[in-house]
Amino acid sequence: EVQLVESGGGLVQPGGSLRLSCAASGFSFGNTAMSWVRQAPGKGPEWVSAVGSGGGRTYYSDSVKGRFTISRDNAKNTVYLQMNSLKPEDTADYYCYAHLYRTWGQGTQVSVSS
């Protein structure tokens, strides 16, 4: 079964940090680019970041560039999103996506509030 499971979300104060993880199983993780996409309450989905299959190429939306870092460990079948300098507008459900397999995780909630 192709599966993605996100973890690491939670409540954090503005300026704080969180690291999200997305564990993959049931497919060849190292063959696919991966993305993080978020959806804030009452809003549509927003692409956040992507990483190539080998991990060498990374991409970011303007809204998170310089604050978030995407990475992957193909030996652990896991992709990460390190989020620093968090802002209230980063509050959303965060989902990982495996491009080649068109598969989404169930999401993890991030809330940034004082």
C-alpha positions in Angstrom: 0.0 0.0 0.0 1.3 3.4 -1.0 1.3 5.6 2.1 2.6 8.9 3.4 2.4 9.8 7.1 3.1 13.3 8.3 4.1 14.2 11.9 5.6 17.0 13.8 2.9 19.6 13.8 1.7 21.4 16.9 1.2 24.8 18.5 4.1 27.2 18.5 4.6 30.8 19.4 5.4 33.4 16.6 9.2 33.2 16.0 9.4 29.6 17.0 10.4 26.5 15.0 8.9 23.2 14.1 10.2 20.3 12.0 7.7 18.3 10.0 8.4 14.8 8.9 6.7 12.7 6.2 7.4 9.0 6.2 6.8 7.0 3.0 6.1 3.4 2.5 4.9 1.1 -0.2 6.8 2.7 -3.1 10.2 3.6 -4.3 10.7 6.8 -2.4 14.0 7.7 -4.0 12.4 7.8 -7.5 10.1 10.7 -6.8 10.2 14.4 -6.2 8.3 15.4 -3.0 6.4 18.5 -2.1 4.9 20.1 0.9 1.6 21.8 0.4 -0.5 23.6 3.1 -4.0 24.7 3.5 -5.0 27.4 5.9 -8.5 27.5 7.5 -11.0 28.8 4.9 -8.4 29.1 2.1 -7.3 27.0 -0.8 -4.2 24.9 -1.0 -0.8 26.6 -1.2 2.3 24.9 -2.5 5.1 25.5 0.0 8.3 23.6 -1.1 9.6 20.8 -3.2 12.7 18.6 -3.4 14.0 16.6 -6.2 14.3 12.8 -6.0 18.0 13.0 -5.1 17.6 15.8 -2.7 20.0 18.1 -4.5 17.3 20.5 -5.9 15.0 22.4 -3.7 12.3 25.0 -4.4 10.3 27.3 -2.2 7.4 29.6 -2.4 8.2 33.3 -1.8 6.1 33.2 1.4 8.5 30.8 3.1 11.8 31.3 1.3 14.6 32.0 3.8 12.6 30.6 6.7 11.8 27.0 5.7 14.2 24.3 4.6 13.1 21.1 2.9 15.3 18.0 2.9 15.0 14.3 2.5 16.7 11.1 3.7 16.2 8.4 1.0 17.7 5.8 3.3 14.9 6.5 5.8 12.2 7.1 3.1 11.4 10.4 4.8 11.1 14.0 3.7 11.4 16.9 6.2 10.3 20.5 6.4 12.3 22.6 8.9 10.2 25.7 9.7 11.9 28.6 11.4 10.7 32.1 12.3 7.1 31.0 12.2 4.4 33.5 11.7 0.7 33.4 12.5 0.0 33.2 8.7 1.9 29.9 8.6 -1.0 28.4 10.5 -2.4 25.6 8.3 -2.7 21.9 7.7 0.5 20.7 6.0 0.5 17.8 3.6 3.3 16.0 1.8 2.9 14.8 -1.8 4.8 12.2 -3.8 4.7 13.5 -7.4 5.4 10.3 -9.3 2.8 8.4 -7.4 0.3 11.2 -7.1 -0.1 10.4 -3.4 -1.0 12.6 -0.5 -0.5 12.2 3.2 -3.2 12.8 5.8 -1.7 16.1 6.9 -0.4 17.5 10.2 -1.7 20.7 11.8 0.5 23.7 12.5 -0.8 26.5 14.6 1.3 29.6 15.2 -0.2 31.8 18.0 0.8 33.6 21.1 
